[in-house]
Amino acid sequence: MNRILTTTLALGRDRRGVTALEYALIAAFTAVAIAGVLALLGPRLSGVFQTIVNALPSV
């Protein structure tokens, strides 16, 4: 019983898991933000690239 309590207390003081979780949340929010921006700007970017393709000479 004493060993379980000691292990539990040691895990409670360990902050490495918290840091990993914070980095995972930052990565998830960044991915969501990038997806949102691409969803909003996708049609506009498609038009820009189509204009560039149309301006290139045919081979």
C-alpha positions, 0 to 999 in steps of 0.5 A: 500500500505504501508503494502505491501511495509513493508512486501516485505522489511521484506521478502527481509531481511529474510535470512532463506529461502536462508539458506534452499535453500542452504541446499537443493542444497547441499543435491541434489548435494550429492544425484547426486554424490552418484548416480554417484559413485554407477553407476560407481562402481556398476558392480565392487561391484557386482563382489566382493559380488559374489566372497564372496558368491561363497567362502561361504560354501553351507548350 
